[in-house]
Amino acid sequence: MRIFDYEGQRDLTDVAISLSRDEAMDLLTTLERLVKQPNLSKVYLSQINGNVIEREIAIALDQQNWPSLARTA
């Protein structure tokens, strides 16, 4: 897993993400699309206010063999 800060142009190592239940469902749906559609290289989950993106997370499947994360219960 790589978490990259576009504004700071650096990798982040310690991050917390808090989601509402609806946001978690949106993230789940977005991840399912990414995994099930091999033609997708990246998906975005965005919070838009008017015509302005207030927050956005870009998610891509990494083709490198990074170590696996510990499994959670």
LONU-5155 format. One record per atom (N, C-alpha, C): residue in one letter; x negated, y, z negated. Coordinates in steps of 0.05 Angstrom, whole numbers, padded with zeros to 5 digits, always signed. Example, Ala and Ser with C-alpha at 12.3 -4.5 7.8 and 13.67 -1.06 7.14 Angstrom:
# residues 2
A-00264-00114-00156;A-00246-00090-00156;A-00264-00066-00156;S-00257-00045-00142;S-00273-00021-00143;S-00258+00001-00157;
//
This chain:
# residues 73
M-00017-00023+00000;M+00000+00000+00000;M-00018+00025+00000;R-00010+00043+00016;R-00025+00069+00017;R-00004+00091+00014;I-00008+00109-00005;I+00010+00131-00009;I-00006+00156-00002;F+00002+00171+00018;F-00013+00193+00029;F+00003+00219+00026;D-00011+00240+00016;D+00001+00266+00013;D-00006+00282+00037;Y+00014+00287+00055;Y+00009+00302+00079;Y+00000+00331+00074;E+00012+00344+00054;E+00005+00371+00048;E-00024+00373+00038;G-00031+00356+00019;G-00058+00356+00008;G-00079+00341+00024;Q-00069+00326+00045;Q-00087+00310+00062;Q-00105+00292+00046;R-00092+00277+00027;R-00107+00258+00011;R-00089+00235+00002;D-00102+00213-00005;D-00087+00190-00016;D-00080+00196-00045;L-00057+00186-00053;L-00049+00188-00081;L-00050+00160-00093;T-00057+00159-00119;T-00060+00133-00132;T-00040+00128-00154;D-00027+00149-00163;D-00009+00146-00186;D+00016+00162-00180;V+00038+00149-00173;V+00062+00163-00163;V+00086+00151-00177;A+00105+00168-00184;A+00131+00159-00194;A+00152+00169-00174;I+00171+00152-00168;I+00194+00160-00150;I+00219+00153-00165;S+00236+00174-00169;S+00262+00170-00182;S+00284+00173-00161;L+00301+00153-00159;L+00322+00154-00140;L+00349+00150-00153;S+00369+00163-00142;S+00397+00157-00150;S+00404+00130-00138;R+00425+00118-00147;R+00434+00093-00136;R+00439+00095-00105;D+00452+00117-00097;D+00457+00121-00068;D+00431+00124-00053;E+00411+00138-00064;E+00386+00141-00051;E+00371+00114-00049;A+00373+00098-00070;A+00361+00071-00069;A+00374+00054-00047;M+00400+00056-00044;M+00413+00041-00023;M+00404+00051+00005;D+00401+00077+00008;D+00391+00088+00033;D+00363+00078+00039;L+00346+00077+00018;L+00319+00067+00022;L+00319+00038+00029;L+00336+00022+00016;L+00338-00006+00023;L+00346-00010+00052;T+00366+00004+00060;T+00375+00002+00088;T+00353+00010+00108;T+00339+00031+00101;T+00317+00041+00118;T+00295+00020+00119;L+00288+00008+00097;L+00267-00013+00097;L+00276-00038+00113;E+00301-00045+00110;E+00311-00068+00125;E+00309-00063+00155;R+00316-00039+00164;R+00313-00032+00192;R+00284-00035+00201;L+00265-00026+00185;L+00237-00027+00193;L+00228-00056+00195;V+00236-00073+00177;V+00227-00101+00177;V+00240-00117+00199;K+00265-00111+00205;K+00280-00127+00224;K+00276-00118+00253;Q+00266-00094+00257;Q+00263-00084+00285;Q+00234-00079+00290;P+00220-00099+00302;P+00191-00097+00307;P+00183-00074+00325;N+00202-00063+00340;N+00195-00041+00357;N+00192-00014+00342;L+00202-00014+00317;L+00199+00010+00300;L+00171+00010+00288;S+00158+00033+00290;S+00131+00035+00277;S+00133+00051+00251;K+00153+00068+00248;K+00155+00085+00225;K+00185+00094+00222;V+00194+00095+00197;V+00221+00106+00192;V+00219+00128+00171;Y+00239+00145+00171;Y+00239+00168+00154;Y+00264+00169+00137;L+00261+00176+00112;L+00284+00180+00095;L+00282+00210+00086;S+00301+00226+00095;S+00299+00255+00092;S+00323+00266+00076;Q+00317+00287+00061;Q+00338+00303+00049;Q+00339+00330+00063;I+00361+00335+00076;I+00364+00359+00093;I+00384+00378+00081;N+00377+00404+00080;N+00395+00425+00070;N+00398+00445+00093;G+00422+00446+00105;G+00425+00462+00129;G+00410+00449+00151;N+00391+00464+00163;N+00374+00453+00184;N+00345+00450+00174;V+00341+00450+00148;V+00314+00449+00136;V+00310+00423+00121;I+00288+00409+00127;I+00281+00385+00112;I+00269+00394+00085;E+00283+00386+00063;E+00273+00394+00037;E+00253+00373+00026;R+00259+00348+00030;R+00242+00326+00021;R+00243+00304+00043;E+00220+00290+00046;E+00220+00269+00065;E+00199+00248+00058;I+00206+00223+00062;I+00187+00202+00058;I+00185+00187+00085;A+00161+00182+00094;A+00156+00167+00118;A+00146+00140+00110;I+00157+00119+00121;I+00150+00092+00114;I+00142+00076+00139;A+00118+00064+00139;A+00109+00048+00162;A+00099+00022+00151;L+00101+00001+00168;L+00089-00024+00161;L+00059-00023+00168;D+00042-00029+00149;D+00013-00028+00153;D+00004-00054+00166;Q-00012-00051+00186;Q-00022-00074+00201;Q-00047-00086+00188;Q-00059-00071+00169;Q-00083-00081+00156;Q-00075-00100+00134;N-00094-00116+00126;N-00089-00136+00105;N-00097-00125+00078;W-00080-00109+00066;W-00085-00098+00039;W-00078-00119+00018;P-00090-00118-00006;P-00082-00136-00027;P-00053-00133-00034;S-00040-00155-00041;S-00012-00155-00048;S-00007-00142-00075;L+00016-00130-00078;L+00023-00119-00104;L+00032-00141-00122;A+00029-00137-00148;A+00040-00156-00167;A+00070-00158-00164;R+00081-00181-00167;R+00110-00185-00165;R+00123-00175-00190;T+00147-00162-00186;T+00161-00152-00209;T+00186-00170-00214;A+00195-00170-00239;A+00218-00187-00246;A+00243-00172-00241;
//
